[in-house]
Amino acid sequence: MLYTSLTRAFCLGGMVLFIAACQPDKPSMTAPAAYTTINTQQLSQKLTTSQYTLIDTRSPDAFNGWTLQGEQRGGHIPGAKLLSADWITRDLPELDTAYQRTGIQPDQSIIIYGYDREQSTTVANWLVSEMGHNLDHISILKGGYNQWAAVEANPVDHLPGYHSLVPPTALNEQIKNNPQLKVVEIGWDGGKGKSYRKGHIPGALYWDDLEFEHPPIYELNDVEDIRTSLQRLGIDKNTPVAVYSTDSIGAARGASVMKYAGVSDVVMLNGGKDAWSAAGLLLDTGWVQPIPIETFGVTGPGNASVVIDIEQAKALRKQHDGALVSIRSWEEYVGDISGYGYFQKKGRITGALWGQSGDSAWDMNDYHNPDHTMRNYREIEAFWHQWGIHPDSMELAFYCGNGWRASEVWWYAQAMGYKNNQIYSSGWMRWKNDPENPVSTGNITREDSLKAWRIASGNHSPGVLAAEKVDIVTTH
């Protein structure tokens, strides 16, 4: 019996090997296929004469505008989609989502570029082996982005305020070269700094959220108290500061509060502490003791171009070209859940437009790449426009439950070059606590959301009505 079973297994195994050997080769991420190449001159002609899809395979920071590999001009080729080879190499969980967001279809003609052919081939092979693309429809740009950027006549695009989102390698250089720079990790564990103590960027200080906000609904502390807290860190209005955290909403909250208090030069580490480690940079343990300073250099109210209060939010809601934008999950927006364990009231501000966020009060995946860096800003603009949010022609105030998620979107809007927007920091929690304030619940279409906004703002312009006809690609 044993002999018969072994014989059968051997024969079956041999058949499998024979069948596999007869199958045509299938491209994979580890076995490069032979792709056609296109040079920069040919691509320049195709920019205006043919239908194609461009894919940039470099890092989000390079795409945004940072010069990381000797390129003469930072940014990306206009119209390019971002699909980083690094996401594929690391097999990040949200990779399929990132691909779907690009809108790339398997039957499209694609031109891929990176810093080198290896990056381009990694993405090309993944598209063929995992997403069903035809390798005959894929071309690789010879010489990559650097060769394109070296020709002054070739156009490049970039995130207008890319310097406000710093890649880890650039921050590391800034730390080495600028002794005035303060690096600050934002935390929220009552001042214990457990995550910070386990591992922080060398030399970084710790700033707990209770230094700038207070329970029960975590509204901002008095601005003078915030300034005093910053003085204890050795920070005044002119101190250059780089902020990071384990989650981007924490970093953005801390960074925006610093800007509100009057610190003029604040940047944020794109991708947070995980990005630092992924770049192969080391963390220190323990605690760095700050050296306090005596004065901050600014007195008076906080910066109203950063944070507005509830009365200002009420006025903006009724403004002809103004809007409150809800940075909350769909379930929070329609009132199915509150989103918070310590605040149970559900719903939305009547007339608020939906700016998306993620699946929970801590999830900002609608604004993130798979590596938790800022998503392609053109994709963000696209879903804003679908829901009637036009930051180039409207004054906006982003809000969430109490300002954290709203702060991140405000930071991105600033980086995108939109300045006419603020954070309504007290958010839904303060709004709902006053029974006189208008609130709504229940499922709502995009068209009805725009109608509610028009009623609240008194805006009935044809341009806004036309915006309702834009195709919706969101699932809500």
N, C-alpha and C positions, 0 to 999 in steps of 0.2 A: 504493500500500500504506500509506504513512504517513498519507495523507488518510483512508483507510478506518478505520485504527486510531484516529485522533484522534476521528473521528465516533462510532465505537462507544464510546469512553471517555466522550465528552461525554454520549451518550444514557444510558449506564449510570449515570453520575454524577447525571444529572438524575432518573433513576428512584429512586436511593437517597435523594436530597433529598426527593422527593415522598413516598416511603413514610415517611421519618422525620417529615416534617411532619404526616402523618396519624396518627401514634402519639399516644396520650394522654400528657399531661405526667407525668413521673416525678420525685418529689421527690429532691433531692440536697442535699449539705451546703452548696452555694452558692446554692440556689434554695429558700428557705423555703416549706414548705407551710402551709396554713391549718389550724391545730390548734385544737380547742376549748379553752377555758380553764375553770379551776375556782378559786373563791376559797378563802380560808383557812377560812371557816366551813363550806363544803361539804366540804373535806378533813377537818376535825375530825370531822364526822359519819361520813365514810367510814372513818375509823380504826377504828371499832367496828362498822360495819354492812355493809360490803361487801368483796368480794374484789378486790384490785388489787395492783399492784407499784409501789412508790415508787422513783424514781431520783434521786439527788443528783448534779448535774453539775459541782459546784465542785471545788476542789483537795482532795487528801487531807488537807492541813493544816486547811482549813476544816471538812471532814467530822469530823476528829478533835476539834476544839474551839477552834481558834484563831479569834479575831475579826479578820478581815482586811478587811472592807468595811463597817464601821460597824454590824454587827448587835449587838443588845442582849444576846444570849446566844449563846455559841459552841456548835458541835456540829451535829447533824443531826436530822431528823425520825425518830422511832423506827421501825425496820424498813426504813429506806431502804437501797437498794443504791448502791454508789459506782461511777459511770461518768463520769469527768471529761471535760468538753468539751475541755480542754487536750490530753488524750491523742489525741483525734480530730484536732484542729487540727494537731498535730505529727506525726500519722500514725505513732505509735510501734509498734514491731514486735510487742509482746505484747498489742496491743489486742484481738484476737479471743479470746485466752486469758482476758483480764480479763472479757470479756463472758460467756464460757462459765461462768466461776466463779460468776457471779451467779445462775445458774440461771433467768434470764429466758427465757420461751418466747414465740415470735411470736404465739401466740393469746391472750396475756394482756392484760388491761386495765392500762394504765400511766399513772401520773401522774408528771410530770417537773418538777423545780424546780432553780433555780440562784440565783445572785445577780441575774441579769437574764434577760430573755427570749432574748437572743442565745445564752447558754450552753445554755438548755433546748432551743432550736430546733436548735442544732448537733447535739446528741445525738439528738433526735427524728428529724431528717432522716437521720442515719447509720443509725438503727435501721430506718427504712423502706427506704432505698436499698441498704443493705449487708446487713442481717440479715433482711429479708423481713417486717417488721412492717407491720400495717395502720394507716394514719394515723388511721382512724376509731376505733381503740382507744387512741389516745394523747391525753392531756390535759396542759396546761401550767398550773402553779400561778401564778395572777395575783399579782404582787407578790413572788414568789420567797421564798427562805428568810428574808430580813430581815423581811418583813411577818408571816410565821408566828412568828418569834422575838420580835417586838414585843408579842405578846399573852401575858401571863404565864401564862394558863391552858393554853396550848398546850404539850404536852410536847416536850422535846428530849433527845437522848442524846449522849454524847460518850465518847471514850477517856479512862478515869479519869486516867491519867498523861500526858496529851498534852503537858504542858510539858517532858517529857524528850526530845521529838522536835521540834526547832525548825525552822520554815520559814525560808528564806533571808532574806526581808524582815524578819522579826522579829529574826533574829540580827544583821542589819546595823544595826538600831536599837539593839540591846543593845551592840554594839561602840561606837557613837557615844556612848551615854549612861552606860556603865559602864567607867570606866578601869581597874577592878580585874580585869575579865574577861580571861582568857587563852584565846585560840583556838589550838588545836593540831591540826596535820595529822599523821595516822599514816601511816607508810610502812614499807617492808620491802625495802630494797635495800642493806643493809649499811651504812647511815648516809650514803649519798651524797645521798639526797634529790633524785633527778633530776626526778621529776614535780613535786615541791615547788618546785624552783628555776625550772622552766618557767612555773609559775603557781600561786599560793596566795592564799588570802583575805588581804587587806591586814592586816598586823600579826601574822599567824599564825606560830607557832613550829613546829618540826619535831621529831617524836619517832619514832625508828626502833624497829622491833620488837625488835632486839637489845639495846635498853636495858631490856627487861622479860622477855625469854625467850631461850633458848639452844638451839642444836642439840645432838644430832642430831635429836631429836623435838620440839624447841621447847616444852619445859616452862617454866613461869614461873621467873624468877630468885628468889633469896631476897628476901622482902618488904622488908627493910631496904635492899637494893641498889636495889630499885625506888623506894623513897622518896628515896634519895640522888639517883637520876637525875631524879626530879621536882623536887627542890630545884635542880638545875642549870638547870631551866626556869623557876625562880622560882615554883614551885607548892608550897603547903603544904596542910594538911588543910582550911583555910577558904577557899582560893582558888576563886572561881567559874571553871569551865572549860567551854568548848564544843569538842567534838571532831568532826572530819570526816575523810574520806579519799576516795580515788578509788573505793573499794568499801566498801559498808556493813559487811562483816565486819571490815575493818581498823579502821574507826571504832569499832565495837562492842567489838572486842578491846581497843583502847586505853582506851576509856571504862570498861569493866568492870574492867580492871586498876587504873585509878585509884581506882575505888570499893573494890576489894579492898585497896589500899594505905592507904585511909583518907580520900581526898578526898570531902568530903560533898556538894558541889554540882557535879555533872557533867551536861551535856546533850549531845545528839548532833544534828547537822544532818541533818534528814530528807531523804534523797535524795542526800546527799554533794555533792562538788564540782560535779558536773554540774547539780544543782539550783540551785546558786549562779549558775552561768553562764546557765542557762535563764531565770532571773529577771532577766537583763540586768545583773547586778552584775559589776564588774570584778575581775580578778585582778592581783596584783603578781608581779614576777619577783625573782630573787635570793634572798638569805638574810637572815633576821631573827635577830640575835644575842640570845640570852636573857640576862637578868640574874639570876644565881644568888642564892639565899637560904641562910642558915646552918642553919635548923632546919625540920623538917617538922611537928612538933607531935604526932606519934603514934609510939609504939614498941610492940614486942610483935608477936604473930602478926597475920597478915592477917585481913580480915573474912570469917569463915566463913559468913556469910549470902550471900556472893557466890561464893566459890570453895571447893570441898572437895577433899581429896586422895584417893588411891586407897583408903586404909583406910576413910575415911568413905563412899566410894562402895560399897565392899563391904558395909558395914553397912546402908546405905540400900537396897541391892538386896534384902536379906532382911527389910526392914521391912514390916509388914503393910499400911501405907498409903503405902508408898514405891515409887518406880520410877526406874530410869535410862531416859532418853529419848534415842534415837539421832537426832541431827540430821545425817543423811547421806543420800546418794542411795539409791534403791532397790537399785541394783547393788552399792553398798558394803554395804548392810544385809544382803543375802542372800549376800554373799561372792563375787560374780562378779569384782569388782575391789577393789583396795586403796584406790584413789582418789589415791594419792600416788606420785610418782616415786622418792622417797627412803625409802619404807617399803612393803614388798611383802606383808606379812602380811594375809590377808583374813578377813572374817567379822564377827560381831557378838557383843556381850556376851550370854550366854544370859539370857533373860528380859527383855531391854531392849525397850521399846516403840518403835515407829517414829514419829518426829515429823516426817519429811519434811525436805527442804531444796531440792534442785534436781537438776540433771543431772550435776554434778561437784563436786569439792572447793571450787571457787570460785563455784559457782552457788547462789544463794539465792532463785531465782525463785518457789518455792512460798510465800515470805513477802513477795514484792514486787509492787507495782503496775507497770504498764508504764514508769513514770518512775523506778523503783527506790526509791520511798518504801515505807514499811510498808504492807502489804496491809490491807484492811478487817479489823479485829480480830474481827468476828463470823464471817467466813469462816475465820480461823485457828482460832477456838474450835471451829467445826464439824468441821474435819478432825482436830483433836485428839480430840474426843469419839468420832469414828468409829473411832479406833485405841486407845480405852481410856485416853486421857490426860485426866484431870480435875483441873486445877490448883486448883480450889476445894476439893477434898476429899482431895487427895493431896500428899505431899511429893515433889518431883521434882528430879532433877539432870540437866541437859542435857549431852550430850557429843557430840563428833564425833571427828575424828582427833586434834586437839591443842588444841581450845578456841576456835578462831576462829568457826566457824559456830554453835557452842553459845552463844557470848557474844552474838551478835546475837539469838537466840531468847530468851535470858534477859532481854535488854534490853526486848524487846517484851512478854514476860510481865510484867515489872515495870510497864511502861506500861499494861498491861491490868488492873492492880490486883491481880495474883497475887504474893504476897510469899513464899510457902512453897516456894521453889525456888532452886536454886544451879547453878553451873557445875562439872561434873567436868572440870577444865581439862586434865589429863594425858591423858584420853580413851582412845580405842581403842589408841593406840600403846603407852602405858604398860601398859594392861591385857593386851594380847596378849604383851608381852615377858616376862610371868611365866607359865610353862607350867601352873602350878597353878590359874590363873583359868579358870572355865568359859566356853567360847566355842562358838558354833554357826555353821554355814554351811548354804547351800541355800535354795531357795525356800520361802516360808512364807505361809500365809493369815493374814488378820487374826485369825480364831478361834484358830488355833494359836499366834499371837503372844501373845494374851491368856492362853491356857493355860500357855504357858511363863512368863509373868509371874506367874501365880497360883502355880505350883509354886515359883518362886524366892522370892516374898514370903510364901507361906503364906496368901494371901488367897483365900477361897472364898465371899465374901459374895454374896447374891442380886443385889445392885445391880450388881456387876461382871458377873455372868452375864447380866443383862438388857441390859447395854451391848453385848453381842455381837450383839444383834438389830437394832441401828441399821443402816439402809440404807447401803451403801457407794457413794460417788460417785467415789472415786478409781479410777484405772485399774489399780491394783496389787492 
